[in-house]
Amino acid sequence: MNQSNIFKFAIAALASSVAAGEAGALDVDAAIPSYTKSAGVDGSLKSIGSDTLNNLMTLWAEGFSKQYPNVKIEIEGKGSGTAPPALIAGTSQFGPMSRPMKAGESDDFERKYGYKPTAIRTAVDSLAVFVHKDNPVKCLSLTQVDAMFSKTRKKGAKADAVKWGDVGVTGEWADKPISLYGRNSASGTYGYFKEVALGDGDYKDTVKEQPGSSAVVQGISSDKYAIGYSGVGYKTADVKTVPIAAKDAGACYDASPENAYAGNYPITRFLYVYVNKNPQKPLEPVRAEFVKYVLSKQGQEGVIKDGFYPLPPKVAADDKKTLGLN
């Protein structure tokens, strides 16, 4: 089962009660408890990993530091691929990743420590397909997205899509060239989009690889005929999300919280933070409390503030239980 199907299965099984108000404002589910400060928490923490999670890790660190001013937290976000080596080397305590660890990464960790790394699901993200705000495109199927971004077209498109007319856009846009923006190969977003949108096909050489999520959005905002992908939390007023259909002639769903929780938006994922947790020992207080903060009401309010979607209560409770946290 690929990661997209794993996500759909998990969310569908949870029957999330996360609420969205009439104005589209999200609320953290009341079943997720507020964070309660503990005594005797000090030390230092370092996070190395996902750029997508960089802002969110910073928000969590700021909130945690208000509870524990003596705790020093350092955050480095250069891509999900940098998280496993740092955890293995012991140079970080947290490894944020916008994709699950690959089998080889997990195996490398286990070879050193004798047990697997532990994944904490921290937020829900729609990996959005962005275009310039003036682009008239109404919907794209994953087959069309694949024909735009991939040279192997494993989703079944009969022809390459190089102009906007090739994906059904009419009028003055029809003969305009499609300008492609994406992430670099160290990024978990690069890998997840490759798997789900391109059917594990190969990216075109013409994709302009960007070092970070915000750089992708900035590129699209200044390139009228551009298209690219990034976490929905990086949306700005200069770009818009394109509704996506999982199949040709299928229903189109925008990157909204409702469509993410229902499993309808086809490029939806969890955002993870990995930790080195010896199954025979508890987490030391400073790491344990940081995780509890992330999975608390305050931590999940940070998720909303950063433009992502808060966890269903059962996900938060299950991952706390996995880590032996109350």
C-alpha positions as CSV (number, residue, x, y, z in Angstrom):
1,M,0.0,0.0,0.0
2,N,1.5,3.3,-1.0
3,Q,1.7,6.3,1.4
4,S,-1.3,8.1,-0.1
5,N,-3.5,5.0,0.5
6,I,-2.1,4.6,4.0
7,F,-3.1,8.1,4.8
8,K,-6.6,7.7,3.3
9,F,-7.1,4.5,5.3
10,A,-6.0,6.1,8.5
11,I,-8.1,9.2,8.2
12,A,-11.2,7.3,7.0
13,A,-10.9,5.0,10.0
14,L,-10.8,7.9,12.4
15,A,-14.0,9.7,11.5
16,S,-12.4,12.9,12.5
17,S,-14.5,15.5,14.4
18,V,-12.1,18.4,13.7
19,A,-14.4,21.3,13.1
20,A,-14.4,23.9,10.4
21,G,-16.6,27.0,10.9
22,E,-18.7,28.7,8.3
23,A,-15.8,31.0,7.4
24,G,-13.5,28.0,6.9
25,A,-11.8,28.7,10.2
26,L,-10.4,25.5,11.9
27,D,-10.6,24.7,15.5
28,V,-8.6,22.2,17.5
29,D,-10.9,19.4,18.6
30,A,-12.0,19.8,22.3
31,A,-10.9,16.3,23.0
32,I,-7.2,17.3,22.6
33,P,-6.1,18.5,26.0
34,S,-4.4,21.8,26.9
35,Y,-0.7,21.6,27.8
36,T,0.1,21.6,31.5
37,K,3.6,22.7,32.5
38,S,5.8,20.2,34.4
39,A,8.5,20.8,36.9
40,G,12.2,20.1,36.4
41,V,12.4,20.5,32.6
42,D,15.6,21.9,31.3
43,G,18.3,21.2,28.7
44,S,18.7,21.7,25.0
45,L,17.1,20.4,21.9
46,K,18.0,20.3,18.2
47,S,15.8,19.6,15.2
48,I,17.2,18.8,11.8
49,G,15.0,17.9,8.8
50,S,12.1,19.1,6.7
51,D,11.8,22.6,5.3
52,T,8.0,22.2,5.1
53,L,8.0,21.8,8.8
54,N,10.6,24.6,9.5
55,N,8.1,27.3,10.3
56,L,5.9,25.0,12.4
57,M,8.9,23.7,14.4
58,T,9.8,27.3,15.1
59,L,6.2,28.1,16.3
60,W,6.3,25.0,18.6
61,A,9.8,26.0,19.9
62,E,8.6,29.6,20.7
63,G,5.5,28.3,22.5
64,F,7.6,25.7,24.4
65,S,10.2,28.3,25.4
66,K,7.5,30.4,27.0
67,Q,6.8,27.5,29.3
68,Y,10.5,26.7,29.8
69,P,12.7,29.8,29.2
70,N,15.8,27.9,30.2
71,V,15.4,25.3,27.4
72,K,17.6,26.0,24.3
73,I,16.1,24.9,21.0
74,E,17.9,25.0,17.7
75,I,16.1,24.3,14.4
76,E,17.6,23.5,11.0
77,G,15.3,22.8,8.0
78,K,17.1,21.7,4.8
79,G,14.9,18.8,3.7
80,S,13.4,15.6,5.1
81,G,16.4,13.6,3.7
82,T,18.6,15.3,6.3
83,A,16.6,14.0,9.3
84,P,17.5,10.3,9.4
85,P,21.3,10.8,9.2
86,A,21.1,13.4,12.0
87,L,19.1,11.1,14.2
88,I,21.5,8.2,13.5
89,A,24.5,10.4,14.3
90,G,22.9,11.7,17.4
91,T,23.3,15.4,16.3
92,S,19.6,16.0,16.7
93,Q,16.8,15.0,19.0
94,F,14.0,15.6,16.5
95,G,13.8,14.7,12.8
96,P,10.8,16.5,11.2
97,M,9.9,14.8,7.9
98,S,7.1,15.6,5.3
99,R,7.1,11.9,4.3
100,P,7.5,8.6,6.1
101,M,11.1,7.3,6.4
102,K,12.2,5.0,3.6
103,A,12.9,1.4,4.5
104,G,16.7,1.9,3.9
105,E,16.7,5.0,6.3
106,S,14.9,3.1,9.0
107,D,17.2,0.0,8.5
108,D,20.3,2.2,8.9
109,F,18.9,3.6,12.1
110,E,18.1,0.1,13.4
111,R,21.6,-1.2,12.5
112,K,23.1,1.3,14.9
113,Y,20.6,1.3,17.8
114,G,18.9,-2.1,17.6
115,Y,15.4,-0.8,17.3
116,K,13.4,1.3,14.8
117,P,13.0,5.1,15.0
118,T,9.6,6.3,16.2
119,A,7.3,8.4,14.1
120,I,5.0,11.0,15.6
121,R,2.2,12.3,13.4
122,T,2.1,16.1,14.1
123,A,-0.2,17.7,11.5
124,V,-2.3,17.0,8.3
125,D,-1.2,18.7,5.1
126,S,-2.6,19.0,1.6
127,L,0.3,19.0,-0.8
128,A,-1.1,21.8,-2.9
129,V,-0.7,22.3,-6.7
130,F,-0.2,26.1,-7.0
131,V,-0.5,28.4,-10.1
132,H,-0.3,32.1,-10.5
133,K,-3.4,33.9,-9.2
134,D,-4.4,35.0,-12.7
135,N,-4.3,31.5,-14.2
136,P,-7.8,30.5,-15.4
137,V,-7.3,26.7,-14.9
138,K,-10.3,25.2,-13.0
139,C,-9.2,21.6,-12.4
140,L,-6.4,19.2,-13.2
141,S,-6.4,15.4,-13.0
142,L,-3.4,13.6,-11.6
143,T,-2.9,12.2,-15.2
144,Q,-2.6,15.8,-16.4
145,V,-0.3,16.8,-13.6
146,D,1.9,13.8,-14.4
147,A,2.0,14.9,-18.1
148,M,3.1,18.3,-17.1
149,F,5.8,17.4,-14.6
150,S,7.1,13.9,-15.6
151,K,9.0,12.7,-18.7
152,T,7.9,9.1,-18.1
153,R,4.1,9.7,-17.8
154,K,3.4,6.7,-15.7
155,K,-0.2,7.9,-15.0
156,G,-1.1,7.0,-18.6
157,A,-1.2,10.3,-20.5
158,K,-0.7,9.7,-24.2
159,A,1.1,13.0,-24.8
160,D,3.4,15.4,-23.1
161,A,1.9,18.6,-21.7
162,V,4.1,21.6,-22.5
163,K,1.5,24.4,-23.1
164,W,-1.5,25.3,-21.1
165,G,-3.8,24.4,-23.9
166,D,-2.5,20.8,-23.6
167,V,-4.4,20.6,-20.2
168,G,-7.6,22.2,-21.5
169,V,-7.0,25.9,-20.9
170,T,-8.4,28.0,-23.7
171,G,-8.1,31.5,-25.1
172,E,-4.9,33.5,-24.8
173,W,-3.4,31.0,-22.4
174,A,-3.7,28.0,-24.7
175,D,-0.4,28.5,-26.5
176,K,1.6,29.7,-23.4
177,P,4.4,27.4,-22.2
178,I,4.0,25.7,-18.9
179,S,6.7,26.8,-16.5
180,L,7.5,24.1,-13.8
181,Y,8.6,24.7,-10.2
182,G,9.4,22.0,-7.6
183,R,11.6,21.0,-4.7
184,N,15.1,19.5,-4.7
185,S,15.7,15.8,-4.2
186,A,16.5,16.2,-0.4
187,S,12.9,17.2,0.1
188,G,10.2,14.9,1.4
189,T,7.8,16.9,-0.6
190,Y,9.7,16.1,-3.8
191,G,9.5,12.4,-2.9
192,Y,5.9,12.4,-1.9
193,F,4.8,14.3,-5.0
194,K,6.9,12.0,-7.2
195,E,5.1,8.9,-5.7
196,V,1.5,10.1,-5.6
197,A,1.3,12.6,-8.5
198,L,3.9,11.0,-10.9
199,G,3.3,7.3,-10.1
200,D,7.0,7.1,-9.1
201,G,8.0,8.4,-12.5
202,D,10.9,10.7,-13.3
203,Y,10.7,14.5,-13.2
204,K,11.3,16.5,-16.3
205,D,14.7,18.1,-16.5
206,T,12.9,21.5,-17.0
207,V,11.5,21.6,-13.4
208,K,13.1,24.5,-11.6
209,E,14.2,22.9,-8.4
210,Q,13.9,25.2,-5.3
211,P,15.6,24.9,-2.0
212,G,12.5,25.5,0.1
213,S,8.7,25.5,0.0
214,S,8.4,29.3,0.2
215,A,10.8,29.6,-2.8
216,V,8.5,27.5,-4.9
217,V,5.5,29.8,-4.1
218,Q,7.6,32.9,-4.7
219,G,8.7,31.6,-8.1
220,I,5.1,30.9,-9.1
221,S,3.9,34.3,-7.9
222,S,6.4,36.1,-10.2
223,D,6.0,33.7,-13.2
224,K,2.6,34.1,-14.7
225,Y,2.6,30.8,-16.6
226,A,4.0,28.7,-13.7
227,I,2.8,25.7,-11.8
228,G,4.4,24.1,-8.8
229,Y,3.8,22.1,-5.6
230,S,4.2,22.8,-1.9
231,G,2.6,22.4,1.4
232,V,-0.7,24.2,1.6
233,G,0.5,26.2,4.5
234,Y,2.8,28.2,2.2
235,K,-0.1,29.7,0.2
236,T,0.0,33.5,-0.4
237,A,-2.3,36.0,-2.0
238,D,-0.3,35.9,-5.2
239,V,-1.0,32.2,-6.0
240,K,-4.0,29.9,-5.9
241,T,-4.5,26.2,-5.4
242,V,-5.8,24.1,-8.3
243,P,-8.6,21.5,-7.5
244,I,-7.3,18.0,-8.3
245,A,-9.1,14.9,-9.6
246,A,-7.7,11.5,-8.7
247,K,-8.8,10.2,-12.1
248,D,-9.6,11.6,-15.5
249,A,-13.2,12.9,-15.6
250,G,-13.4,12.4,-11.9
251,A,-14.6,14.9,-9.3
252,C,-12.2,17.8,-8.5
253,Y,-11.4,18.6,-5.0
254,D,-9.6,21.6,-3.7
255,A,-6.9,21.5,-1.0
256,S,-9.3,22.3,1.9
257,P,-9.4,20.8,5.4
258,E,-12.8,19.1,4.7
259,N,-11.4,17.4,1.6
260,A,-8.3,16.4,3.4
261,Y,-10.1,14.8,6.4
262,A,-12.5,13.1,4.1
263,G,-9.7,11.6,2.0
264,N,-11.0,13.3,-1.1
265,Y,-8.1,15.5,-1.9
266,P,-5.7,13.0,-3.5
267,I,-2.4,14.5,-2.4
268,T,-2.9,14.6,1.4
269,R,-0.4,13.5,4.0
270,F,0.7,13.5,7.6
271,L,3.6,15.6,8.6
272,Y,5.9,13.7,11.0
273,V,8.5,14.2,13.6
274,Y,10.8,11.2,14.2
275,V,12.6,10.5,17.5
276,N,15.1,8.0,18.8
277,K,13.0,6.2,21.5
278,N,14.5,3.2,23.1
279,P,11.4,0.9,23.7
280,Q,12.9,-0.2,27.0
281,K,13.3,3.4,28.4
282,P,11.1,6.5,28.7
283,L,11.9,9.7,26.9
284,E,13.8,12.1,29.1
285,P,11.7,15.0,30.4
286,V,12.7,17.7,28.0
287,R,11.9,15.6,24.9
288,A,8.8,14.1,26.4
289,E,7.4,17.5,27.3
290,F,8.1,18.9,23.9
291,V,6.2,16.1,22.2
292,K,3.3,16.5,24.7
293,Y,3.3,20.2,23.8
294,V,3.2,19.5,20.0
295,L,0.2,17.1,20.5
296,S,-1.6,19.5,22.9
297,K,-4.2,22.1,22.2
298,Q,-1.6,24.8,22.1
299,G,0.7,22.8,19.7
300,Q,-2.2,22.1,17.4
301,E,-3.2,25.7,17.4
302,G,0.3,26.4,16.0
303,V,-0.5,23.9,13.2
304,I,-3.6,26.0,12.3
305,K,-1.6,29.2,12.6
306,D,1.0,27.9,10.1
307,G,-1.7,27.0,7.6
308,F,-1.9,23.3,8.0
309,Y,-4.7,21.1,9.6
310,P,-4.8,19.9,13.2
311,L,-4.7,16.2,14.1
312,P,-7.8,14.2,14.8
313,P,-7.8,13.5,18.6
314,K,-7.4,9.7,18.2
315,V,-4.2,10.2,16.1
316,A,-2.7,12.5,18.9
317,A,-3.8,10.1,21.6
318,D,-2.5,7.0,19.8
319,D,1.0,8.5,19.2
320,K,1.2,9.7,22.8
321,K,0.4,6.2,23.9
322,T,3.1,4.7,21.6
323,L,5.6,7.0,23.3
324,G,4.4,6.1,26.8
325,L,3.2,9.7,27.4
326,N,0.2,10.5,29.6
